[in-house]
Structure formats: structure tokens, C-alpha cells
Amino acid sequence: MSEALYEVLEGGVARITLNRPDVRNAQNIKMTLALDDAFKAAAMDDAVKVIILRGSGKHFSAGHDIGTPERDIHLPFERRASLWWDHADKALSESAFVREQEAYLGMCRRWRDLPKPTIAQIHGACIAGGLMLAWSCDLIVASDDAFFSDPVVRMGIPGVEYFAHPFVMNPRKAKEFLFLGERMNADEALQVGMINRVVARDVLDDSVLDIARRIAQMPRMGLALTKKAINQAEDRMGLRDVMDATYGLHHFAHAHNALTSTDHLGGQDAKSMAKTNKGS
Ligand code: ZN
């Protein structure tokens, strides 16, 4: 069973479903590559005009895999976003810097620039690495049970690798979101402009499909050029530069953690993070 399911639906829509429901769709590299295969299939298929990304089970995604038996950060994997060398046989900071640049920042940017409109369909948890997937999509539609958080400051890290926080919400709100690491519910996410719409959980699939099919009636090149125009505008407003600059701080944090605690996550794991995140 693939970690990302792919289907082509009627009306010019492809739908990708994150498929590790037992671990709240935690992302390992296997899932990243399966996701990329699906995005590539959708990009190359002329019958597909719009792409939906959703999660199976109770949650969209709990983030990067930091604790399941299938966690695979030490294994080599195929490069698709860059020509940087393999990380698996490298030491500490070199390994982390090279791996995360490829698997997280590079792959999310690759999907963000895919020349067809993408819609993130969010229900349940969308945490840390989950935000990166949602934020690299063009539209975000959430159900009323969805919540968003980036609690990695608790690991001593200034936010997830795809550092779009001060762009998807205003900078003051981004500070609150990160400093507290608390959950932002769907209504508040709508209010701060991070998402496009909130709908009831039981009509989420249909609502997103309806939006996708209506977009799919637009001409392919019109959609591709419009997407490029807005992505270019975001980059000229500083998104790309900000991410590059923050990636350096992010890896200073990982290196500092590795020097002062047991590992690059400051000794935190899925269990300890889940425990402190619960009440928030
Ligand atoms: Zn990292």
C-alpha cells in the first residue's frame, strides 16, 4: 500500500491522499517520495487541471515522522529537488542540513511551483510538517474540526523548515503562533487569512471537489500563468529569501541541540511533544 494514494476524478481533478492513518499521516521519506510521484503524475497528465491534497483517517497530518518504527531519516533516498549529495553516510550537521534541504524545504518548493492549482483539504490536526504541505498548496479549505500548530519552538527551533509563517499570517500573529505553540482553530485560521474557507466536516470532500471542478473549467495556461504571477509576487515580497535566511537559523538550532542535548531535536520525541501539545 502506497503512503500516498492517487486517483483521477471526473471534471479534470486529481486527488492525492496521505495514507498513514495509524500514525496520523506522519511523514517519512517514503511518504514524501510517494507524494512526489503523485504530484508528478498529476502535473504530466493533460486530463488533470486541479489537484487536491487530503489525509486519510482522523487527521490531515501530525507532521514529520519523529517516532514511528518506519522513521527513515538515516536511510539514503533519491534526490529530486536538487543535486546535493546523499546525507545518510555524513556526520551530524552535514547530514541534517543536506537531508532537510532536500526532503523538506526543496520538495515543498518543488510542489509549490507545480504549474497547476493545488488545494489542501484539511481536517483534524495539521501540525508542523503538516503546515508545510498545506502552505505549499495554492488554496486551503478546512473543516470546522481542523486545527493548526507549529510547536517546534519547544525543541528550540524557530519554526518548521518551510518558513512561511509571516506570509501566511501577519508577523505579530506569527510570533504569537510560534511563541505559544498553541492550536489555532479553523475559524481563527480563516480570520488571519491563512486559509480560504471553513466548511462542516461532513461536506468537506464535496465542497473541495466542487471548488476544484469549477477552477478546472478555466484554461490550463491561464491557471498556470496566474499561479506563477502570484508565486513570483510572493517571492519578490521576500518569501524565498526569508526561507533561505531562516533555514540557516533552523540549522544553527539543530546543531546547538546536538551539542547541548542528546540529539538535534533537543531530546524531544513524538511522545513528549504530544504530551505538551495536548492541553493547548
Ligand atoms: Zn529541521
Boltz pocket constraint, residues with backbone or C-beta under 6 A from the ligand:
constraints:
  - pocket:
      binder: B
      contacts: [[A, 100], [A, 161], [A, 250], [A, 254]]
      max_distance: 6.0
